[in-house]
């Protein structure tokens, strides 16, 4: 019976169904360091982030990191596109110059 009860409790913690997850981090800090002020500060910070964003602290941080990653990818793609466009414009200018030179040369050949 003890094994089943312990298994259910552990399963509850490990699956994320534990309701007061904001208390787990500060509790572990308090138990490991004995610093109540630090644990209280962590708890208050977690609660403030949860009230402000509707997300837990780790979810909020993960979301911000993902948004920054997407911005970096967008910036990289925009830089690549700009570079390709500049190269395309230079190539187009080269083609126009060559076509003009060919026309001038044909006109010189035809006039003689």
LUMDO-774179 format. One record per atom (N, C-alpha, C): atom name; chain; residue in one letter; residue number from 1; x, y, z negated. Coordinates in Angstrom, 1 decimal, decimal comma, m for minus. Example, Ala and Ser with C-alpha at 12.3 -4.5 7.8 and 13.67 -1.06 7.14 Angstrom:
+----+----+----+-----+--------+--------+--------+
: at : ch : aa :   i :      x :      y :      z :
+----+----+----+-----+--------+--------+--------+
:  N :  A :  A :   1 :   13,2 :   m5,7 :   m7,8 :
: CA :  A :  A :   1 :   12,3 :   m4,5 :   m7,8 :
:  C :  A :  A :   1 :   13,2 :   m3,3 :   m7,8 :
:  N :  A :  S :   2 :   12,8 :   m2,2 :   m7,1 :
: CA :  A :  S :   2 :   13,7 :   m1,1 :   m7,1 :
:  C :  A :  S :   2 :   12,9 :    0,0 :   m7,9 :
+----+----+----+-----+--------+--------+--------+
***
This chain:
+----+----+----+-----+--------+--------+--------+
: at : ch : aa :   i :      x :      y :      z :
+----+----+----+-----+--------+--------+--------+
:  N :  A :  X :   1 :    0,8 :   m1,2 :    0,0 :
: CA :  A :  X :   1 :    0,0 :    0,0 :    0,0 :
:  C :  A :  X :   1 :    0,9 :    1,3 :    0,0 :
:  N :  A :  X :   2 :    2,0 :    1,2 :   m0,8 :
: CA :  A :  X :   2 :    2,9 :    2,4 :   m0,8 :
:  C :  A :  X :   2 :    3,5 :    2,6 :    0,5 :
:  N :  A :  X :   3 :    3,9 :    1,6 :    1,2 :
: CA :  A :  X :   3 :    4,5 :    1,7 :    2,5 :
:  C :  A :  X :   3 :    3,5 :    2,3 :    3,5 :
:  N :  A :  X :   4 :    2,3 :    1,9 :    3,5 :
: CA :  A :  X :   4 :    1,3 :    2,5 :    4,4 :
:  C :  A :  X :   4 :    1,0 :    4,0 :    4,1 :
:  N :  A :  X :   5 :    0,9 :    4,3 :    2,8 :
: CA :  A :  X :   5 :    0,7 :    5,7 :    2,4 :
:  C :  A :  X :   5 :    1,9 :    6,6 :    2,8 :
:  N :  A :  X :   6 :    3,1 :    6,1 :    2,5 :
: CA :  A :  X :   6 :    4,3 :    6,8 :    2,9 :
:  C :  A :  X :   6 :    4,4 :    6,9 :    4,4 :
:  N :  A :  X :   7 :    4,0 :    5,9 :    5,1 :
: CA :  A :  X :   7 :    4,1 :    5,9 :    6,6 :
:  C :  A :  X :   7 :    3,1 :    7,0 :    7,1 :
:  N :  A :  X :   8 :    1,9 :    7,0 :    6,5 :
: CA :  A :  X :   8 :    0,9 :    8,0 :    7,0 :
:  C :  A :  X :   8 :    1,4 :    9,5 :    6,7 :
:  N :  A :  X :   9 :    2,0 :    9,7 :    5,5 :
: CA :  A :  X :   9 :    2,5 :   11,0 :    5,2 :
:  C :  A :  X :   9 :    3,6 :   11,4 :    6,2 :
:  N :  A :  X :  10 :    4,5 :   10,5 :    6,4 :
: CA :  A :  X :  10 :    5,6 :   10,8 :    7,3 :
:  C :  A :  X :  10 :    5,1 :   11,0 :    8,7 :
:  N :  A :  X :  11 :    4,2 :   10,2 :    9,1 :
: CA :  A :  X :  11 :    3,6 :   10,4 :   10,5 :
:  C :  A :  X :  11 :    2,9 :   11,7 :   10,6 :
:  N :  A :  X :  12 :    2,3 :   12,2 :    9,5 :
: CA :  A :  X :  12 :    1,6 :   13,5 :    9,5 :
:  C :  A :  X :  12 :    2,7 :   14,6 :    9,7 :
:  N :  A :  X :  13 :    3,8 :   14,5 :    9,0 :
: CA :  A :  X :  13 :    4,9 :   15,5 :    9,1 :
:  C :  A :  X :  13 :    5,5 :   15,4 :   10,5 :
:  N :  A :  X :  14 :    5,8 :   14,2 :   11,0 :
: CA :  A :  X :  14 :    6,5 :   14,1 :   12,3 :
:  C :  A :  X :  14 :    5,7 :   14,4 :   13,5 :
:  N :  A :  X :  15 :    4,4 :   14,3 :   13,4 :
: CA :  A :  X :  15 :    3,6 :   14,6 :   14,6 :
:  C :  A :  X :  15 :    3,2 :   16,1 :   14,7 :
:  N :  A :  X :  16 :    3,5 :   16,9 :   13,7 :
: CA :  A :  X :  16 :    3,2 :   18,3 :   13,7 :
:  C :  A :  X :  16 :    1,8 :   18,6 :   13,3 :
:  N :  A :  X :  17 :    1,1 :   17,6 :   12,6 :
: CA :  A :  X :  17 :   m0,2 :   17,9 :   12,2 :
:  C :  A :  X :  17 :   m0,3 :   18,4 :   10,8 :
:  N :  A :  X :  18 :    0,9 :   18,7 :   10,2 :
: CA :  A :  X :  18 :    0,9 :   19,2 :    8,8 :
:  C :  A :  X :  18 :    0,5 :   20,7 :    8,9 :
:  N :  A :  X :  19 :   m0,5 :   21,1 :    8,1 :
: CA :  A :  X :  19 :   m1,1 :   22,4 :    8,2 :
:  C :  A :  X :  19 :   m0,2 :   23,5 :    7,7 :
:  N :  A :  X :  20 :    0,6 :   23,3 :    6,7 :
: CA :  A :  X :  20 :    1,4 :   24,4 :    6,2 :
:  C :  A :  X :  20 :    2,9 :   24,3 :    6,6 :
:  N :  A :  X :  21 :    3,1 :   24,2 :    7,9 :
: CA :  A :  X :  21 :    4,5 :   24,1 :    8,4 :
:  C :  A :  X :  21 :    5,3 :   25,4 :    8,1 :
:  N :  A :  X :  22 :    4,7 :   26,5 :    7,9 :
: CA :  A :  X :  22 :    5,4 :   27,7 :    7,5 :
:  C :  A :  X :  22 :    6,1 :   27,5 :    6,2 :
:  N :  A :  X :  23 :    5,7 :   26,6 :    5,4 :
: CA :  A :  X :  23 :    6,3 :   26,4 :    4,0 :
:  C :  A :  X :  23 :    7,4 :   25,4 :    4,1 :
:  N :  A :  X :  24 :    7,5 :   24,6 :    5,1 :
: CA :  A :  X :  24 :    8,5 :   23,6 :    5,2 :
:  C :  A :  X :  24 :    9,9 :   24,1 :    5,2 :
:  N :  A :  X :  25 :   10,2 :   25,1 :    6,1 :
: CA :  A :  X :  25 :   11,5 :   25,7 :    6,2 :
:  C :  A :  X :  25 :   12,0 :   26,4 :    4,9 :
:  N :  A :  X :  26 :   11,1 :   27,3 :    4,3 :
: CA :  A :  X :  26 :   11,5 :   27,9 :    3,1 :
:  C :  A :  X :  26 :   11,7 :   26,9 :    1,9 :
:  N :  A :  X :  27 :   10,8 :   25,9 :    1,9 :
: CA :  A :  X :  27 :   11,0 :   24,9 :    0,8 :
:  C :  A :  X :  27 :   12,3 :   24,2 :    0,9 :
:  N :  A :  X :  28 :   12,7 :   23,8 :    2,2 :
: CA :  A :  X :  28 :   13,9 :   23,1 :    2,4 :
:  C :  A :  X :  28 :   15,1 :   24,1 :    2,0 :
:  N :  A :  X :  29 :   15,0 :   25,4 :    2,3 :
: CA :  A :  X :  29 :   16,0 :   26,3 :    1,9 :
:  C :  A :  X :  29 :   16,1 :   26,4 :    0,4 :
:  N :  A :  X :  30 :   15,0 :   26,5 :   m0,3 :
: CA :  A :  X :  30 :   15,0 :   26,5 :   m1,7 :
:  C :  A :  X :  30 :   15,6 :   25,3 :   m2,4 :
:  N :  A :  X :  31 :   15,2 :   24,1 :   m1,8 :
: CA :  A :  X :  31 :   15,7 :   22,9 :   m2,4 :
:  C :  A :  X :  31 :   17,2 :   22,7 :   m2,1 :
:  N :  A :  X :  32 :   17,7 :   23,1 :   m0,9 :
: CA :  A :  X :  32 :   19,1 :   22,9 :   m0,6 :
:  C :  A :  X :  32 :   20,0 :   23,9 :   m1,2 :
:  N :  A :  X :  33 :   19,6 :   25,2 :   m1,2 :
: CA :  A :  X :  33 :   20,5 :   26,2 :   m1,7 :
:  C :  A :  X :  33 :   20,1 :   26,7 :   m3,1 :
:  N :  A :  X :  34 :   18,9 :   26,6 :   m3,5 :
: CA :  A :  X :  34 :   18,4 :   27,1 :   m4,8 :
:  C :  A :  X :  34 :   18,2 :   28,6 :   m4,8 :
:  N :  A :  X :  35 :   18,3 :   29,2 :   m3,6 :
: CA :  A :  X :  35 :   18,1 :   30,7 :   m3,5 :
:  C :  A :  X :  35 :   16,6 :   31,0 :   m3,3 :
:  N :  A :  X :  36 :   15,9 :   31,4 :   m4,3 :
: CA :  A :  X :  36 :   14,5 :   31,6 :   m4,2 :
:  C :  A :  X :  36 :   14,2 :   32,9 :   m3,4 :
:  N :  A :  X :  37 :   15,1 :   33,9 :   m3,5 :
: CA :  A :  X :  37 :   14,9 :   35,1 :   m2,7 :
:  C :  A :  X :  37 :   14,9 :   34,9 :   m1,2 :
:  N :  A :  X :  38 :   15,9 :   34,1 :   m0,8 :
: CA :  A :  X :  38 :   16,1 :   33,8 :    0,6 :
:  C :  A :  X :  38 :   14,9 :   32,9 :    1,1 :
:  N :  A :  X :  39 :   14,4 :   32,0 :    0,3 :
: CA :  A :  X :  39 :   13,3 :   31,1 :    0,7 :
:  C :  A :  X :  39 :   12,0 :   32,0 :    0,8 :
:  N :  A :  X :  40 :   11,8 :   32,9 :   m0,2 :
: CA :  A :  X :  40 :   10,7 :   33,8 :   m0,1 :
:  C :  A :  X :  40 :   10,7 :   34,7 :    1,1 :
:  N :  A :  X :  41 :   11,9 :   35,2 :    1,4 :
: CA :  A :  X :  41 :   12,0 :   36,1 :    2,6 :
:  C :  A :  X :  41 :   11,7 :   35,3 :    3,9 :
:  N :  A :  X :  42 :   12,2 :   34,1 :    3,9 :
: CA :  A :  X :  42 :   11,9 :   33,3 :    5,1 :
:  C :  A :  X :  42 :   10,4 :   33,0 :    5,2 :
:  N :  A :  X :  43 :    9,8 :   32,7 :    4,1 :
: CA :  A :  X :  43 :    8,3 :   32,4 :    4,1 :
:  C :  A :  X :  43 :    7,5 :   33,7 :    4,6 :
:  N :  A :  X :  44 :    7,9 :   34,8 :    4,0 :
: CA :  A :  X :  44 :    7,2 :   36,1 :    4,4 :
:  C :  A :  X :  44 :    7,4 :   36,4 :    5,8 :
:  N :  A :  X :  45 :    8,6 :   36,2 :    6,3 :
: CA :  A :  X :  45 :    8,9 :   36,5 :    7,7 :
:  C :  A :  X :  45 :    8,1 :   35,6 :    8,6 :
:  N :  A :  X :  46 :    8,0 :   34,3 :    8,3 :
: CA :  A :  X :  46 :    7,3 :   33,3 :    9,1 :
:  C :  A :  X :  46 :    5,8 :   33,7 :    9,1 :
:  N :  A :  X :  47 :    5,2 :   34,1 :    8,0 :
: CA :  A :  X :  47 :    3,8 :   34,4 :    7,9 :
:  C :  A :  X :  47 :    3,5 :   35,7 :    8,7 :
:  N :  A :  X :  48 :    4,5 :   36,7 :    8,6 :
: CA :  A :  X :  48 :    4,3 :   37,9 :    9,3 :
:  C :  A :  X :  48 :    4,3 :   37,7 :   10,9 :
:  N :  A :  X :  49 :    5,2 :   36,8 :   11,3 :
: CA :  A :  X :  49 :    5,2 :   36,5 :   12,7 :
:  C :  A :  X :  49 :    4,0 :   35,8 :   13,1 :
:  N :  A :  X :  50 :    3,5 :   34,8 :   12,3 :
: CA :  A :  X :  50 :    2,3 :   34,1 :   12,6 :
:  C :  A :  X :  50 :    1,1 :   35,0 :   12,7 :
:  N :  A :  X :  51 :    1,0 :   35,9 :   11,8 :
: CA :  A :  X :  51 :   m0,2 :   36,8 :   11,8 :
:  C :  A :  X :  51 :   m0,1 :   37,8 :   13,0 :
:  N :  A :  X :  52 :    1,1 :   38,2 :   13,3 :
: CA :  A :  X :  52 :    1,2 :   39,2 :   14,4 :
:  C :  A :  X :  52 :    1,0 :   38,6 :   15,8 :
:  N :  A :  X :  53 :    1,6 :   37,4 :   16,0 :
: CA :  A :  X :  53 :    1,6 :   36,8 :   17,3 :
:  C :  A :  X :  53 :    0,6 :   35,6 :   17,4 :
:  N :  A :  X :  54 :    0,2 :   35,0 :   16,3 :
: CA :  A :  X :  54 :   m0,7 :   33,9 :   16,4 :
:  C :  A :  X :  54 :    0,1 :   32,6 :   16,6 :
:  N :  A :  X :  55 :    1,4 :   32,7 :   16,7 :
: CA :  A :  X :  55 :    2,3 :   31,6 :   16,9 :
:  C :  A :  X :  55 :    3,2 :   31,5 :   15,7 :
:  N :  A :  X :  56 :    3,8 :   30,2 :   15,5 :
: CA :  A :  X :  56 :    4,8 :   30,1 :   14,5 :
:  C :  A :  X :  56 :    6,1 :   30,6 :   15,0 :
:  N :  A :  X :  57 :    7,0 :   30,9 :   14,1 :
: CA :  A :  X :  57 :    8,3 :   31,5 :   14,4 :
:  C :  A :  X :  57 :    9,0 :   30,8 :   15,5 :
:  N :  A :  X :  58 :    9,2 :   29,5 :   15,4 :
: CA :  A :  X :  58 :    9,9 :   28,7 :   16,4 :
:  C :  A :  X :  58 :    9,2 :   28,7 :   17,8 :
:  N :  A :  X :  59 :    7,9 :   28,8 :   17,8 :
: CA :  A :  X :  59 :    7,2 :   28,8 :   19,0 :
:  C :  A :  X :  59 :    7,4 :   30,2 :   19,7 :
:  N :  A :  X :  60 :    7,4 :   31,3 :   18,9 :
: CA :  A :  X :  60 :    7,6 :   32,6 :   19,4 :
:  C :  A :  X :  60 :    9,0 :   32,8 :   19,9 :
:  N :  A :  X :  61 :   10,0 :   32,3 :   19,2 :
: CA :  A :  X :  61 :   11,3 :   32,4 :   19,7 :
:  C :  A :  X :  61 :   11,5 :   31,6 :   21,0 :
:  N :  A :  X :  62 :   10,9 :   30,4 :   21,1 :
: CA :  A :  X :  62 :   11,0 :   29,6 :   22,3 :
:  C :  A :  X :  62 :   10,4 :   30,3 :   23,5 :
:  N :  A :  X :  63 :    9,2 :   30,9 :   23,2 :
: CA :  A :  X :  63 :    8,6 :   31,7 :   24,3 :
:  C :  A :  X :  63 :    9,4 :   32,8 :   24,8 :
:  N :  A :  X :  64 :   10,0 :   33,6 :   23,9 :
: CA :  A :  X :  64 :   10,9 :   34,7 :   24,3 :
:  C :  A :  X :  64 :   12,1 :   34,2 :   25,1 :
:  N :  A :  X :  65 :   12,7 :   33,1 :   24,6 :
: CA :  A :  X :  65 :   13,9 :   32,6 :   25,4 :
:  C :  A :  X :  65 :   13,5 :   32,1 :   26,7 :
:  N :  A :  X :  66 :   12,3 :   31,5 :   26,9 :
: CA :  A :  X :  66 :   11,8 :   31,0 :   28,2 :
:  C :  A :  X :  66 :   11,5 :   32,2 :   29,1 :
:  N :  A :  X :  67 :   10,9 :   33,3 :   28,5 :
: CA :  A :  X :  67 :   10,7 :   34,5 :   29,3 :
:  C :  A :  X :  67 :   12,0 :   35,1 :   29,8 :
:  N :  A :  X :  68 :   13,0 :   35,2 :   29,0 :
: CA :  A :  X :  68 :   14,3 :   35,7 :   29,4 :
:  C :  A :  X :  68 :   14,9 :   34,9 :   30,4 :
:  N :  A :  X :  69 :   14,8 :   33,6 :   30,3 :
: CA :  A :  X :  69 :   15,3 :   32,7 :   31,3 :
:  C :  A :  X :  69 :   14,6 :   32,9 :   32,7 :
:  N :  A :  X :  70 :   13,3 :   33,1 :   32,7 :
: CA :  A :  X :  70 :   12,6 :   33,3 :   33,9 :
:  C :  A :  X :  70 :   13,0 :   34,7 :   34,5 :
:  N :  A :  X :  71 :   13,2 :   35,7 :   33,7 :
: CA :  A :  X :  71 :   13,7 :   37,0 :   34,2 :
:  C :  A :  X :  71 :   15,1 :   36,9 :   34,8 :
:  N :  A :  X :  72 :   15,9 :   36,1 :   34,2 :
: CA :  A :  X :  72 :   17,3 :   35,9 :   34,7 :
:  C :  A :  X :  72 :   17,2 :   35,2 :   36,1 :
:  N :  A :  X :  73 :   16,4 :   34,2 :   36,2 :
: CA :  A :  X :  73 :   16,2 :   33,5 :   37,5 :
:  C :  A :  X :  73 :   15,6 :   34,4 :   38,5 :
:  N :  A :  X :  74 :   14,6 :   35,2 :   38,2 :
: CA :  A :  X :  74 :   14,1 :   36,2 :   39,1 :
:  C :  A :  X :  74 :   15,1 :   37,2 :   39,6 :
:  N :  A :  X :  75 :   15,9 :   37,6 :   38,7 :
: CA :  A :  X :  75 :   17,0 :   38,6 :   39,0 :
:  C :  A :  X :  75 :   18,0 :   38,0 :   40,0 :
:  N :  A :  X :  76 :   18,4 :   36,7 :   39,7 :
: CA :  A :  X :  76 :   19,3 :   36,0 :   40,6 :
:  C :  A :  X :  76 :   18,7 :   35,8 :   42,0 :
:  N :  A :  X :  77 :   17,5 :   35,5 :   42,0 :
: CA :  A :  X :  77 :   16,8 :   35,3 :   43,3 :
:  C :  A :  X :  77 :   16,7 :   36,6 :   44,1 :
:  N :  A :  X :  78 :   16,4 :   37,7 :   43,4 :
: CA :  A :  X :  78 :   16,3 :   39,0 :   44,0 :
:  C :  A :  X :  78 :   17,7 :   39,4 :   44,5 :
:  N :  A :  X :  79 :   18,7 :   39,2 :   43,8 :
: CA :  A :  X :  79 :   20,1 :   39,5 :   44,2 :
:  C :  A :  X :  79 :   20,4 :   38,7 :   45,5 :
:  N :  A :  X :  80 :   20,1 :   37,4 :   45,5 :
: CA :  A :  X :  80 :   20,4 :   36,6 :   46,7 :
:  C :  A :  X :  80 :   19,6 :   37,1 :   47,9 :
:  N :  A :  X :  81 :   18,3 :   37,4 :   47,7 :
: CA :  A :  X :  81 :   17,5 :   37,9 :   48,8 :
:  C :  A :  X :  81 :   18,1 :   39,3 :   49,3 :
:  N :  A :  X :  82 :   18,5 :   40,1 :   48,4 :
: CA :  A :  X :  82 :   19,1 :   41,4 :   48,8 :
:  C :  A :  X :  82 :   20,3 :   41,2 :   49,7 :
:  N :  A :  X :  83 :   21,1 :   40,3 :   49,2 :
: CA :  A :  X :  83 :   22,4 :   40,0 :   49,9 :
:  C :  A :  X :  83 :   22,1 :   39,4 :   51,3 :
:  N :  A :  X :  84 :   21,1 :   38,5 :   51,4 :
: CA :  A :  X :  84 :   20,7 :   37,9 :   52,7 :
:  C :  A :  X :  84 :   20,2 :   39,0 :   53,6 :
:  N :  A :  X :  85 :   19,4 :   39,9 :   53,1 :
: CA :  A :  X :  85 :   18,8 :   41,0 :   53,9 :
:  C :  A :  X :  85 :   19,9 :   41,9 :   54,4 :
:  N :  A :  X :  86 :   20,9 :   42,3 :   53,5 :
: CA :  A :  X :  86 :   22,0 :   43,1 :   54,0 :
:  C :  A :  X :  86 :   22,8 :   42,4 :   55,1 :
:  N :  A :  X :  87 :   23,0 :   41,1 :   54,9 :
: CA :  A :  X :  87 :   23,8 :   40,4 :   55,9 :
:  C :  A :  X :  87 :   23,0 :   40,3 :   57,2 :
:  N :  A :  X :  88 :   21,7 :   40,2 :   57,1 :
: CA :  A :  X :  88 :   20,8 :   40,1 :   58,3 :
:  C :  A :  X :  88 :   20,8 :   41,5 :   59,0 :
:  N :  A :  X :  89 :   20,8 :   42,5 :   58,3 :
: CA :  A :  X :  89 :   20,8 :   43,9 :   58,9 :
:  C :  A :  X :  89 :   22,2 :   44,1 :   59,6 :
:  N :  A :  X :  90 :   23,2 :   43,7 :   59,0 :
: CA :  A :  X :  90 :   24,6 :   43,9 :   59,6 :
:  C :  A :  X :  90 :   24,7 :   43,0 :   60,9 :
:  N :  A :  X :  91 :   24,1 :   41,8 :   60,8 :
: CA :  A :  X :  91 :   24,1 :   41,0 :   62,0 :
:  C :  A :  X :  91 :   23,3 :   41,6 :   63,1 :
:  N :  A :  X :  92 :   22,1 :   42,1 :   62,8 :
: CA :  A :  X :  92 :   21,2 :   42,8 :   63,7 :
:  C :  A :  X :  92 :   21,9 :   44,0 :   64,4 :
:  N :  A :  X :  93 :   22,6 :   44,8 :   63,6 :
: CA :  A :  X :  93 :   23,4 :   45,9 :   64,1 :
:  C :  A :  X :  93 :   24,5 :   45,5 :   65,1 :
:  N :  A :  X :  94 :   25,1 :   44,4 :   64,7 :
: CA :  A :  X :  94 :   26,2 :   43,8 :   65,6 :
:  C :  A :  X :  94 :   25,6 :   43,4 :   66,9 :
:  N :  A :  X :  95 :   24,4 :   42,7 :   66,9 :
: CA :  A :  X :  95 :   23,7 :   42,3 :   68,1 :
:  C :  A :  X :  95 :   23,4 :   43,5 :   69,0 :
:  N :  A :  X :  96 :   22,8 :   44,5 :   68,4 :
: CA :  A :  X :  96 :   22,5 :   45,7 :   69,1 :
:  C :  A :  X :  96 :   23,7 :   46,4 :   69,8 :
:  N :  A :  X :  97 :   24,8 :   46,5 :   69,0 :
: CA :  A :  X :  97 :   26,0 :   47,0 :   69,6 :
:  C :  A :  X :  97 :   26,5 :   46,2 :   70,8 :
:  N :  A :  X :  98 :   26,5 :   44,9 :   70,6 :
: CA :  A :  X :  98 :   26,9 :   44,0 :   71,7 :
:  C :  A :  X :  98 :   26,0 :   44,1 :   72,9 :
:  N :  A :  X :  99 :   24,7 :   44,2 :   72,7 :
: CA :  A :  X :  99 :   23,8 :   44,4 :   73,8 :
:  C :  A :  X :  99 :   24,0 :   45,7 :   74,5 :
:  N :  A :  X : 100 :   24,2 :   46,8 :   73,8 :
: CA :  A :  X : 100 :   24,5 :   48,1 :   74,4 :
:  C :  A :  X : 100 :   25,8 :   48,0 :   75,2 :
:  N :  A :  X : 101 :   26,8 :   47,4 :   74,7 :
: CA :  A :  X : 101 :   28,1 :   47,2 :   75,5 :
:  C :  A :  X : 101 :   27,9 :   46,4 :   76,7 :
:  N :  A :  X : 102 :   27,1 :   45,3 :   76,6 :
: CA :  A :  X : 102 :   26,9 :   44,5 :   77,8 :
:  C :  A :  X : 102 :   26,1 :   45,3 :   78,9 :
:  N :  A :  X : 103 :   25,1 :   46,1 :   78,5 :
: CA :  A :  X : 103 :   24,4 :   47,0 :   79,4 :
:  C :  A :  X : 103 :   25,3 :   48,0 :   80,1 :
:  N :  A :  X : 104 :   26,2 :   48,6 :   79,3 :
: CA :  A :  X : 104 :   27,1 :   49,6 :   79,8 :
:  C :  A :  X : 104 :   28,1 :   48,9 :   80,8 :
:  N :  A :  X : 105 :   28,6 :   47,8 :   80,5 :
: CA :  A :  X : 105 :   29,5 :   47,0 :   81,4 :
:  C :  A :  X : 105 :   28,8 :   46,6 :   82,6 :
:  N :  A :  X : 106 :   27,5 :   46,2 :   82,6 :
: CA :  A :  X : 106 :   26,8 :   45,8 :   83,8 :
:  C :  A :  X : 106 :   26,5 :   47,1 :   84,7 :
:  N :  A :  X : 107 :   26,2 :   48,2 :   84,0 :
: CA :  A :  X : 107 :   26,0 :   49,4 :   84,8 :
:  C :  A :  X : 107 :   27,3 :   49,8 :   85,5 :
:  N :  A :  X : 108 :   28,4 :   49,7 :   84,8 :
: CA :  A :  X : 108 :   29,7 :   50,0 :   85,4 :
:  C :  A :  X : 108 :   30,0 :   49,1 :   86,6 :
:  N :  A :  X : 109 :   29,7 :   47,8 :   86,4 :
: CA :  A :  X : 109 :   30,0 :   46,8 :   87,5 :
:  C :  A :  X : 109 :   29,1 :   47,1 :   88,6 :
:  N :  A :  X : 110 :   27,8 :   47,3 :   88,4 :
: CA :  A :  X : 110 :   26,8 :   47,6 :   89,4 :
:  C :  A :  X : 110 :   27,1 :   48,9 :   90,2 :
:  N :  A :  X : 111 :   27,6 :   49,9 :   89,5 :
: CA :  A :  X : 111 :   27,8 :   51,2 :   90,2 :
:  C :  A :  X : 111 :   29,0 :   51,1 :   91,1 :
:  N :  A :  X : 112 :   29,9 :   50,2 :   90,9 :
: CA :  A :  X : 112 :   31,1 :   50,1 :   91,7 :
:  C :  A :  X : 112 :   30,8 :   49,2 :   92,9 :
+----+----+----+-----+--------+--------+--------+
***
